[in-house]
């Protein structure tokens, strides 16, 4: 086993044994698109190392919906898999990640035989619903400077680092805006002594 099995301790031993026997664990480099928009879902992911960004696209603009962290799955993929409908989202690895890929044809059997398996997806639904409400609140109530600073804080928290290397274009994609807006707001945050940026590396040095 090339990952910490305790990550999956929320699964009962019998179910875990079956899942590990029938599923594949695969390593993906950073920046890999593991799910495409309009793709039919053949395997359901559970992240065991690293994390994954899930996006939606609106009128050619992208918006980051949520992150999938270790021991989490993608509720949008789960729904598309069970309904056999094309995915409405796409997903990209934020860093090198290991992902447990569960064959979709086995989901109904395990959901029926192991009712507690449903809890994983009920919990994911509740989590994503709360995150969606937070995103809507940010969009409606907060100016871009606060949205950007909160977003940077979240990304640094996820990587357990003190800074992050990221382009203004990528930040624009994640926040559903354009690079010029991000560059202007980053300059404002820098002038206010909240961040410093050097060669694409951003470090937060102040609080809002």
C-alpha positions as CSV (number, residue, x, y, z in Angstrom):
1,X,0.0,0.0,0.0
2,X,1.7,3.3,-1.1
3,X,-0.4,5.6,1.0
4,X,-1.6,6.0,4.6
5,X,-4.5,3.5,4.9
6,X,-5.8,5.5,7.9
7,X,-7.0,8.1,5.5
8,X,-9.8,5.6,4.7
9,X,-10.6,4.7,8.3
10,X,-14.1,6.1,7.9
11,X,-14.9,3.0,5.8
12,X,-15.7,-0.3,7.6
13,X,-13.1,-3.0,7.2
14,X,-15.2,-5.3,5.0
15,X,-16.2,-2.5,2.6
16,X,-12.6,-1.2,2.6
17,X,-11.3,-4.6,1.6
18,X,-13.7,-4.9,-1.3
19,X,-13.0,-1.4,-2.5
20,X,-9.3,-1.8,-2.4
21,X,-9.6,-5.2,-4.2
22,X,-11.8,-3.8,-7.0
23,X,-10.4,-0.2,-7.4
24,X,-7.2,1.4,-8.6
25,X,-4.9,3.8,-6.8
26,X,-3.3,6.1,-9.3
27,X,-0.8,9.0,-9.0
28,X,-1.5,12.1,-11.0
29,X,1.0,14.9,-11.6
30,X,0.1,18.5,-10.7
31,X,-2.2,20.2,-13.2
32,X,-3.7,16.9,-14.5
33,X,-7.3,17.2,-15.7
34,X,-8.8,14.0,-14.2
35,X,-12.4,14.8,-15.2
36,X,-13.6,16.7,-18.2
37,X,-16.8,18.7,-18.6
38,X,-19.4,16.7,-20.5
39,X,-17.5,13.4,-19.8
40,X,-19.5,10.4,-18.6
41,X,-18.1,9.3,-15.2
42,X,-16.6,5.9,-15.2
43,X,-14.7,5.9,-11.9
44,X,-15.5,7.8,-8.7
45,X,-12.5,9.5,-7.0
46,X,-11.6,9.5,-3.4
47,X,-8.4,11.6,-2.8
48,X,-5.9,9.9,-0.5
49,X,-3.0,12.3,-1.0
50,X,-2.8,15.9,-2.4
51,X,-5.9,17.7,-3.4
52,X,-8.0,18.5,-6.5
53,X,-9.8,21.6,-7.7
54,X,-13.4,21.3,-9.1
55,X,-14.5,24.0,-11.6
56,X,-17.6,25.0,-13.5
57,X,-17.6,27.0,-16.7
58,X,-20.0,29.9,-17.4
59,X,-19.9,31.7,-20.8
60,X,-16.3,30.8,-21.3
61,X,-15.4,31.9,-17.8
62,X,-14.2,29.4,-15.2
63,X,-15.1,29.4,-11.5
64,X,-13.6,27.3,-8.8
65,X,-16.4,25.5,-6.9
66,X,-14.5,23.6,-4.2
67,X,-11.4,21.5,-3.4
68,X,-11.4,17.8,-2.8
69,X,-9.1,17.1,0.1
70,X,-7.8,13.7,1.4
71,X,-10.6,11.4,2.5
72,X,-13.1,13.3,0.4
73,X,-14.8,12.6,-2.9
74,X,-16.7,14.7,-5.5
75,X,-20.4,14.9,-5.0
76,X,-21.0,16.2,-8.5
77,X,-19.2,13.1,-10.0
78,X,-21.2,10.9,-7.6
79,X,-24.5,12.3,-8.9
80,X,-23.4,12.1,-12.6
81,X,-22.2,8.5,-12.1
82,X,-25.5,7.3,-10.5
83,X,-27.7,9.1,-13.0
84,X,-25.4,8.2,-16.0
85,X,-25.4,11.8,-17.1
86,X,-22.4,13.9,-18.5
87,X,-20.4,15.7,-15.9
88,X,-21.3,19.4,-15.5
89,X,-17.9,20.1,-13.9
90,X,-14.2,19.5,-14.6
91,X,-11.5,18.7,-12.1
92,X,-7.7,19.4,-12.0
93,X,-5.1,18.3,-9.5
94,X,-3.7,21.2,-7.6
95,X,-0.6,19.3,-6.7
96,X,0.8,15.8,-7.2
97,X,-2.0,13.6,-5.9
98,X,-2.9,10.0,-5.3
99,X,-6.5,9.1,-5.9
100,X,-8.5,6.0,-5.3
101,X,-10.6,5.3,-8.4
102,X,-13.8,3.3,-7.7
103,X,-15.5,1.6,-10.6
104,X,-18.9,3.2,-11.0
105,X,-20.7,-0.1,-11.9
106,X,-20.0,-1.3,-8.3
107,X,-21.4,1.7,-6.6
108,X,-25.1,0.5,-6.4
109,X,-24.0,-2.8,-5.0
110,X,-21.9,-1.2,-2.2
111,X,-24.4,1.5,-1.5
112,X,-27.1,-1.2,-1.0
113,X,-24.9,-3.7,1.0
114,X,-23.2,-1.0,3.1
115,X,-25.6,1.7,4.1
116,X,-22.9,3.6,5.9
117,X,-21.2,4.1,2.5
118,X,-24.0,6.5,1.8
119,X,-22.9,8.7,4.7
120,X,-19.7,9.6,2.8
121,X,-21.8,11.2,0.0
122,X,-24.4,12.7,2.3
123,X,-21.6,14.4,4.2
124,X,-20.0,15.5,1.0
125,X,-23.3,17.0,-0.2
126,X,-23.7,18.9,3.1
127,X,-20.1,20.2,2.9
128,X,-20.4,21.3,-0.7
129,X,-23.7,23.0,-0.1
130,X,-22.2,25.0,2.7
131,X,-19.2,25.9,0.5
132,X,-21.6,26.9,-2.3
133,X,-23.5,29.3,0.1
134,X,-20.1,30.7,1.2
135,X,-19.1,31.3,-2.5
136,X,-22.4,33.0,-3.3
137,X,-22.0,35.2,-0.2
138,X,-18.5,36.2,-1.3
139,X,-19.7,37.0,-4.8
140,X,-22.6,39.1,-3.6
141,X,-21.2,40.8,-0.5
142,X,-17.4,41.0,-0.7
143,X,-15.2,43.1,-3.0
144,X,-12.6,41.4,-5.1
145,X,-9.7,42.4,-2.7
146,X,-11.3,40.4,0.2
147,X,-12.2,37.5,-2.1
148,X,-8.7,37.3,-3.4
149,X,-7.0,37.5,0.0
150,X,-9.4,34.9,1.5
151,X,-8.7,32.7,-1.6
152,X,-4.9,33.0,-1.2
153,X,-5.2,32.2,2.6
154,X,-7.2,29.1,1.8
155,X,-4.7,27.8,-0.8
156,X,-1.8,28.4,1.5
157,X,-3.6,26.6,4.3
158,X,-4.3,23.6,2.0
159,X,-0.6,23.3,1.1
160,X,0.6,23.8,4.7
161,X,3.0,26.4,3.4
162,X,3.8,30.0,4.1
163,X,3.6,31.2,0.5
164,X,2.3,30.0,-2.9
165,X,3.6,30.1,-6.4
166,X,0.8,30.9,-8.7
167,X,0.2,33.2,-11.7
168,X,-2.3,36.0,-11.9
169,X,-4.0,34.2,-14.8
170,X,-4.6,31.1,-12.7
171,X,-6.0,33.2,-9.9
172,X,-8.3,34.9,-12.4
173,X,-9.5,31.5,-13.6
174,X,-10.2,30.3,-10.1
175,X,-12.1,33.4,-9.2
176,X,-14.1,33.8,-12.4
177,X,-12.5,37.1,-13.5
178,X,-9.7,38.3,-15.8
179,X,-6.0,38.6,-15.3
180,X,-6.0,42.4,-15.4
181,X,-8.4,42.6,-12.5
182,X,-6.2,40.2,-10.4
183,X,-3.1,42.2,-11.2
184,X,-4.7,45.4,-10.2
185,X,-6.1,44.0,-6.9
186,X,-2.8,42.3,-6.1
187,X,-1.0,45.6,-6.5
188,X,-3.6,47.2,-4.1
189,X,-3.0,44.4,-1.5
190,X,0.7,44.9,-1.8
191,X,0.5,48.6,-1.4
192,X,-1.6,48.1,1.8
193,X,1.0,45.8,3.2
194,X,-1.1,42.6,3.1
195,X,0.9,40.6,0.6
196,X,4.3,40.6,-1.1
197,X,4.9,39.0,-4.5
198,X,8.2,38.1,-6.2
199,X,8.7,36.1,-9.3
200,X,5.2,34.5,-9.1
201,X,5.5,33.7,-5.4
202,X,2.9,35.3,-3.2
203,X,3.2,35.5,0.6
204,X,0.6,37.0,3.0
205,X,2.1,39.3,5.6
206,X,-1.0,41.0,7.0
207,X,-4.5,40.3,8.0
208,X,-7.7,42.0,6.7
